């Protein structure tokens, strides 16, 4: 199980060159915390899953829990990961720029700032944010409910989130 305490050891055990081409983190939970912990490699491109249900206005992630499991955290399966704004906040601290998101609204793309050029350019959050089109929410019995759009946020409203700009726990 990957956690922020073992991620660097796991990467170093594979003898990667410190400047790897691509790092893709998609673990449906502690994605923000894992990227935050990585300091043994300097990828050129970082692809991060984000949770668009958290919206684009707040820098939020689920509070770190070593054994976080999306399916156990909330029956809806909508409570996981980090907002695009939280990932962008971390990217800036680590020297990366947001260059966009996939059309499905689940992955964001960051490039190390020293690799930006006239073709690969930084975009703002408004341009980079895409609302997820996924319809994978579930009811308390585990049945798919196909909730879409902003109605998904109502399913997880009130759950705790970590505001990474303020370093506080808040309610969603």
Secondary structure, 3 states (H helix, E strand, C coil): CCCCCCHHHHHHCCCCCCCCCEEEECCCCCHHHHHHHCCCCCCCEEEEECCHHHCCCCCEECCCCCCCCHHHHCCCCCCCCECHHHHHHHHHHHCEEEEEECCCCCEEEEEEHHHCCCCCCCCCHHHHCCCCCCCCCECCCCCECCCCCCHHHHHHCCCEEEECCCCEEEEC
